[in-house]
Amino acid sequence: MKKDKHGINSKGQKRGDAYMPSIPIKKIAPEKALSILKKAGYDIDAEQSEEVMEFLYIIVKLTLKEFFTSD
């Protein structure tokens, strides 16, 4: 698929849009994430649990990109 010099392909999508599937990702509330992680035996605070969840969301997005895009 050809892209112009501004990163827009022939379908009018920007470069980043072409690679991310439009599958909604349900976010877990920070309090729930903290509860789940503590129950699993992790001794972390609320800020650390939010960082863990942000990392996991990145992993999910990369996984979706890998399995649901045709590039």
DOSEGU-671425 format. One record per residue: residue in one letter; x, y, z of N, C-alpha, C, CB in turn. Coordinates in steps of 0.05 Angstrom, whole numbers, padded with zeros to 5 digits, always signed. Glycine has a CB too. Example, Ala and Ser with C-alpha at 12.3 -4.5 7.8 and 13.67 -1.06 7.14 Angstrom:
BEGIN
A+00264-00114+00156+00246-00090+00156+00264-00066+00156+00226-00089+00181/S+00257-00045+00142+00273-00021+00143+00258+00001+00157+00282-00012+00114/
//
This chain:
BEGIN
M+00017-00023+00000+00000+00000+00000+00018+00025+00000-00019+00000+00024/K+00013+00043-00018+00029+00067-00021+00021+00088+00000+00028+00078-00049/K+00041+00102+00010+00037+00124+00028+00049+00149+00017+00048+00118+00057/D+00036+00172+00022+00048+00197+00013+00068+00207+00033+00026+00219+00009/K+00080+00230+00028+00102+00239+00045+00093+00247+00073+00115+00263+00033/H+00066+00249+00077+00056+00256+00104+00048+00231+00120+00032+00274+00101/G+00053+00207+00110+00047+00183+00124+00018+00174+00121+00053+00186+00152/I+00005+00184+00100-00023+00176+00096-00024+00157+00072-00041+00201+00091/N-00037+00134+00076-00038+00114+00054-00061+00120+00035-00041+00086+00066/S-00064+00103+00015-00084+00108-00006-00113+00106+00005-00081+00088-00028/K-00117+00094+00028-00144+00093+00039-00150+00116+00058-00147+00067+00055/G-00131+00135+00060-00135+00158+00077-00129+00154+00106-00163+00167+00074/Q-00116+00131+00113-00109+00126+00141-00081+00136+00147-00111+00096+00146/K-00078+00146+00171-00051+00154+00179-00035+00129+00185-00051+00173+00204/R-00009+00131+00185+00009+00109+00189+00002+00092+00213+00038+00118+00190/G-00001+00105+00236-00007+00090+00261-00034+00077+00261-00006+00109+00284/D-00054+00088+00248-00081+00077+00247-00081+00051+00231-00100+00096+00235/A-00064+00048+00212-00065+00024+00194-00056-00001+00209-00047+00029+00171/Y-00042+00002+00231-00031-00021+00245-00047-00029+00270-00003-00016+00252/M-00063-00011+00280-00078-00018+00305-00106-00026+00299-00078+00006+00324/P-00113-00051+00305-00140-00060+00301-00160-00045+00319-00143-00090+00305/S-00184-00042+00310-00204-00027+00326-00219-00046+00345-00223-00013+00307/I-00205-00062+00360-00217-00079+00379-00216-00065+00406-00202-00107+00381/P-00239-00060+00418-00239-00046+00444-00226-00063+00466-00268-00038+00452/I-00211-00049+00482-00197-00063+00505-00210-00053+00530-00166-00057+00505/K-00221-00071+00546-00234-00065+00571-00212-00059+00591-00253-00087+00581/K-00214-00036+00604-00194-00028+00624-00204-00037+00652-00188+00003+00623/I-00186-00045+00668-00192-00054+00695-00187-00030+00713-00175-00078+00704/A-00205-00025+00732-00201-00003+00751-00176-00007+00767-00226+00000+00770/P-00161+00015+00773-00136+00013+00788-00139-00002+00815-00124+00040+00793/E-00162+00003+00828-00166-00010+00854-00169-00040+00850-00192+00001+00868/K-00183-00048+00829-00187-00077+00823-00160-00090+00816-00208-00081+00800/A-00144-00076+00800-00118-00086+00792-00101-00090+00817-00104-00067+00772/L-00101-00070+00835-00085-00073+00859-00094-00096+00876-00087-00047+00876/S-00120-00100+00878-00131-00122+00893-00123-00149+00881-00162-00121+00894/I-00124-00152+00855-00117-00176+00841-00087-00182+00845-00123-00175+00811/L-00070-00162+00842-00041-00166+00845-00034-00173+00874-00026-00141+00836/K-00047-00160+00893-00041-00166+00921-00050-00195+00928-00055-00146+00940/K-00073-00203+00917-00083-00230+00922-00064-00251+00910-00111-00233+00910/A-00051-00243+00888-00032-00261+00875-00005-00262+00889-00028-00253+00846/G-00002-00245+00910+00022-00246+00926+00043-00225+00921+00035-00272+00922/Y+00036-00205+00905+00054-00183+00899+00051-00161+00920+00049-00171+00871/D+00073-00152+00932+00072-00131+00952+00079-00104+00938+00093-00137+00975/I+00058-00092+00927+00061-00067+00912+00041-00046+00921+00059-00072+00882/D+00046-00021+00914+00027+00000+00921+00010+00007+00897+00042+00025+00932/A-00008+00026+00900-00027+00033+00878-00012+00044+00853-00046+00055+00888/E+00009+00060+00858+00023+00071+00835+00037+00049+00819+00044+00092+00845/Q+00049+00030+00833+00062+00008+00819+00043-00010+00804+00078-00009+00839/S+00019-00014+00816-00001-00030+00802-00011-00016+00777-00025-00036+00821/E-00013+00010+00777-00020+00025+00753+00001+00022+00731-00025+00054+00759/E+00027+00022+00739+00049+00019+00720+00048-00010+00708+00076+00024+00734/V+00042-00029+00725+00040-00057+00715+00018-00059+00695+00035-00076+00739/M-00005-00047+00701-00028-00048+00682-00022-00034+00656-00053-00036+00696/E-00009-00011+00657-00001+00003+00633+00017-00015+00615+00012+00030+00639/F+00036-00028+00628+00054-00046+00614+00037-00069+00601+00075-00058+00633/L+00019-00080+00616+00002-00102+00605-00015-00093+00582-00015-00114+00627/Y-00025-00068+00583-00041-00058+00561-00024-00055+00536-00054-00031+00568/I+00001-00047+00539+00020-00045+00516+00024-00073+00504+00047-00033+00525/I+00028-00093+00521+00031-00121+00512+00007-00130+00496+00037-00140+00535/V-00017-00124+00507-00042-00131+00493-00044-00118+00466-00067-00123+00510/K-00037-00092+00464-00039-00078+00439-00019-00090+00419-00033-00048+00443/L+00005-00096+00428+00025-00108+00410+00016-00136+00400+00052-00111+00424/T+00004-00151+00418-00006-00178+00411-00029-00176+00391-00016-00193+00436/L-00047-00157+00395-00069-00153+00376-00058-00145+00349-00089-00132+00386/K-00038-00128+00349-00026-00119+00324-00013-00143+00309-00004-00097+00329/E+00000-00160+00324+00014-00183+00313-00005-00202+00300+00031-00197+00334/F-00028-00208+00313-00046-00229+00303-00069-00219+00286-00056-00243+00326/F-00075-00193+00287-00099-00184+00272-00093-00163+00251-00118-00172+00292/T-00068-00160+00243-00062-00142+00220-00049-00159+00198-00043-00119+00229/S-00052-00149+00174-00043-00164+00151-00015-00157+00141-00062-00161+00128/D-00002-00138+00154+00025-00129+00145+00046-00150+00152+00033-00103+00157/
//
